[in-house]
Amino acid sequence: MDPASEALMRSALHDLANVLSGVRGILELSDPNLPLTPRDQSRLEAVIADGMVALERSRHLAMGTLPESMVESGTDWRHQLGEQLKPLSVLFRRQFAIRHEGEIADDRWPGELLRGYALALTRQLLPYVQAGTLEIIAHASPKEWRLRWPQATVVPDSLKPDQNSRPRDIGARWAIRVGESLAATLHADAEGFTLRVPRF
C-alpha cells in the first residue's frame, strides 16, 4: 500500500473510532431502562451526523472526487451553512453567528463545495477559540468570496500543506484537498482567520 493511501486509511479509522466512542459514551451514561433524554438524543444525532460527514469525505478522498456544487444565492448559502453547523454546536457546546458584510449585485456562492470547506475549516479552528460564540463573516466581491472567523487568530498546523508528515483527521485532509481545488488562500492575524476564494 502506498504511503498516501495508508495515511488516508489511518485517518478514516481514527475518525470512525471517535464516532463509535462518542456513541458508546452517550449510551453508557444513559439509563438503559429509560428512553434517551432530549439532550442525549441531540448529542447522539450530532455524533452520527458528524460521522456521516467524515464517511462522505473519506469516500471522496479515496476516489479522488469532489461533490457537485450548484451556485446558490448568498442568503440560501448562509442559511444552509448555519444548518450544517448545528451538529458542531452540539458536540462542542458552541454557538455560531453568521453574518454578511458588504453588498454586491451578484451575491451568489458556490454551494456545497465551499460550504463543506467552510465546515471543515470551522472544525479545525474550534480548539483555538475560547469564546462561547464563534462568528463567521461572509463577504462577496466581484473578485472573490471571503470568509473570516474573527475570534481565530492562527492557522492550525493541520491546515498547513507543508506539514506532510503530520497526522491529520479526515476534516483536515478534506480542507486541504478542497482548498487546492478552489485556489483558496488562508491567512491569520489579529483580525482573525481569513479564507479567500477567487471568483473565476
C-alpha positions as CSV (number, residue, x, y, z in Angstrom):
1,M,0.0,0.0,0.0
2,D,1.4,3.4,-0.9
3,P,2.0,5.9,1.9
4,A,-0.8,8.3,0.9
5,S,-3.4,5.6,0.9
6,E,-2.2,4.2,4.2
7,A,-2.3,7.7,5.8
8,L,-5.9,8.2,4.5
9,M,-6.9,4.8,5.8
10,R,-5.4,5.6,9.2
11,S,-7.2,9.0,9.4
12,A,-10.6,7.4,8.4
13,L,-10.2,4.6,11.1
14,H,-9.2,7.3,13.7
15,D,-12.3,9.3,12.9
16,L,-14.5,6.2,12.9
17,A,-13.2,5.2,16.3
18,N,-14.0,8.7,17.6
19,V,-17.6,8.4,16.3
20,L,-18.1,4.9,17.9
21,S,-16.5,6.1,21.2
22,G,-18.9,9.1,21.2
23,V,-22.0,6.8,20.7
24,R,-20.7,4.4,23.3
25,G,-20.1,7.2,25.8
26,I,-23.7,8.5,25.4
27,L,-25.2,5.0,25.8
28,E,-23.1,4.1,28.8
29,L,-24.0,7.3,30.7
30,S,-27.7,6.8,30.0
31,D,-30.1,4.7,32.0
32,P,-30.8,1.6,29.9
33,N,-34.3,1.3,31.3
34,L,-35.3,4.7,30.2
35,P,-35.5,6.5,26.8
36,L,-32.7,8.9,26.0
37,T,-33.2,12.4,27.4
38,P,-33.7,15.1,24.8
39,R,-30.1,16.3,25.5
40,D,-28.6,12.8,24.9
41,Q,-30.8,12.3,21.8
42,S,-29.5,15.6,20.4
43,R,-25.9,14.5,21.2
44,L,-26.4,11.1,19.6
45,E,-27.8,12.7,16.5
46,A,-24.9,15.1,16.3
47,V,-22.3,12.4,16.7
48,I,-23.9,10.3,13.9
49,A,-24.2,13.3,11.6
50,D,-20.6,14.2,12.2
51,G,-19.6,10.6,11.4
52,M,-21.6,10.6,8.2
53,V,-19.8,13.7,7.1
54,A,-16.5,12.1,7.8
55,L,-17.6,9.0,5.9
56,E,-18.7,11.0,2.8
57,R,-15.4,13.0,2.8
58,S,-13.4,9.8,3.1
59,R,-15.2,8.3,0.1
60,H,-14.4,11.4,-2.0
61,L,-10.8,11.5,-0.9
62,A,-10.3,7.8,-1.6
63,M,-11.9,8.1,-5.1
64,G,-10.3,11.5,-5.9
65,T,-13.6,13.2,-6.5
66,L,-15.4,16.3,-5.2
67,P,-19.1,16.8,-4.7
68,E,-21.0,18.6,-7.4
69,S,-21.8,22.1,-6.4
70,M,-24.5,24.4,-7.7
71,V,-24.3,28.1,-7.4
72,E,-26.7,29.4,-4.7
73,S,-27.9,32.8,-3.5
74,G,-25.9,34.3,-0.6
75,T,-29.0,34.1,1.6
76,D,-29.6,30.4,1.0
77,W,-25.9,29.6,1.2
78,R,-25.5,31.3,4.7
79,H,-28.8,29.7,5.9
80,Q,-27.6,26.2,4.9
81,L,-24.2,26.8,6.5
82,G,-26.0,27.6,9.7
83,E,-28.0,24.4,9.5
84,Q,-24.9,22.3,8.8
85,L,-23.1,23.8,11.8
86,K,-25.7,22.6,14.2
87,P,-24.0,19.2,15.0
88,L,-20.8,21.0,15.8
89,S,-22.7,23.4,18.0
90,V,-24.0,20.4,20.0
91,L,-20.7,18.4,20.1
92,F,-18.5,21.4,21.1
93,R,-21.1,23.3,23.0
94,R,-20.6,26.4,20.9
95,Q,-22.8,28.9,19.2
96,F,-22.2,30.2,15.7
97,A,-23.2,33.6,14.3
98,I,-23.1,34.0,10.6
99,R,-23.4,37.5,9.1
100,H,-22.9,39.1,5.7
101,E,-20.6,42.0,5.3
102,G,-20.8,44.3,2.2
103,E,-23.2,44.3,-0.7
104,I,-22.7,43.4,-4.3
105,A,-25.2,42.9,-7.1
106,D,-24.2,39.3,-7.6
107,D,-24.4,37.7,-4.1
108,R,-24.1,34.1,-5.3
109,W,-21.9,31.5,-3.7
110,P,-20.5,28.1,-4.9
111,G,-22.9,25.8,-3.0
112,E,-21.9,22.6,-1.2
113,L,-18.2,22.6,-2.1
114,L,-17.4,25.9,-0.5
115,R,-19.8,25.3,2.4
116,G,-18.3,21.9,3.1
117,Y,-14.9,23.6,3.0
118,A,-16.1,26.2,5.5
119,L,-17.4,23.5,7.8
120,A,-14.1,21.6,7.7
121,L,-12.2,24.8,8.5
122,T,-14.5,25.7,11.3
123,R,-14.0,22.2,12.9
124,Q,-10.2,22.7,12.7
125,L,-10.5,26.2,14.3
126,L,-12.7,25.3,17.2
127,P,-9.8,24.2,19.6
128,Y,-8.1,27.5,19.0
129,V,-11.1,29.7,20.0
130,Q,-12.1,30.3,23.6
131,A,-15.2,32.4,23.0
132,G,-18.6,30.8,23.5
133,T,-19.9,32.1,20.2
134,L,-17.8,31.8,17.0
135,E,-18.7,34.4,14.4
136,I,-18.3,33.8,10.7
137,I,-18.4,36.8,8.5
138,A,-19.2,36.3,4.8
139,H,-18.2,38.8,2.1
140,A,-18.6,38.6,-1.6
141,S,-16.9,41.0,-4.0
142,P,-16.6,40.9,-7.8
143,K,-13.2,39.3,-7.5
144,E,-13.5,36.9,-4.5
145,W,-15.6,35.2,-1.8
146,R,-14.2,35.8,1.6
147,L,-15.0,34.2,5.0
148,R,-13.5,35.4,8.2
149,W,-13.5,33.9,11.7
150,P,-12.6,37.0,13.9
151,Q,-12.0,35.0,17.1
152,A,-9.5,32.7,15.5
153,T,-6.1,34.3,15.0
154,V,-3.9,31.4,13.9
155,V,-3.7,28.9,11.0
156,P,-3.8,25.5,12.7
157,D,-0.9,23.2,11.9
158,S,-3.4,20.7,10.5
159,L,-4.2,23.1,7.7
160,K,-0.7,23.8,6.6
161,P,0.1,21.8,3.5
162,D,3.8,21.8,4.1
163,Q,3.3,19.6,7.2
164,N,3.0,16.4,5.2
165,S,4.4,14.2,7.9
166,R,1.8,15.4,10.5
167,P,-1.1,13.1,11.3
168,R,-4.4,14.6,10.1
169,D,-8.0,13.8,10.6
170,I,-10.4,13.5,7.6
171,G,-11.6,17.0,8.1
172,A,-8.1,18.5,7.8
173,R,-7.4,16.3,4.7
174,W,-10.7,17.4,3.2
175,A,-10.0,21.1,3.8
176,I,-6.6,20.9,2.2
177,R,-8.0,19.0,-0.8
178,V,-10.9,21.3,-1.4
179,G,-8.7,24.4,-0.7
180,E,-6.4,23.3,-3.5
181,S,-9.3,22.8,-5.9
182,L,-10.7,26.3,-5.2
183,A,-7.3,28.0,-5.4
184,A,-8.1,29.2,-1.9
185,T,-5.7,31.1,0.4
186,L,-5.7,31.1,4.2
187,H,-4.3,33.9,6.4
188,A,-4.4,34.6,10.1
189,D,-3.6,37.8,12.0
190,A,-5.0,39.9,14.9
191,E,-8.2,40.5,12.9
192,G,-8.9,36.8,12.6
193,F,-8.6,33.8,10.3
194,T,-9.5,34.6,6.7
195,L,-10.3,32.4,3.8
196,R,-10.2,33.9,0.3
197,V,-11.5,32.1,-2.8
198,P,-11.1,33.8,-6.2
199,R,-14.1,34.2,-8.5
200,F,-13.0,33.0,-11.9
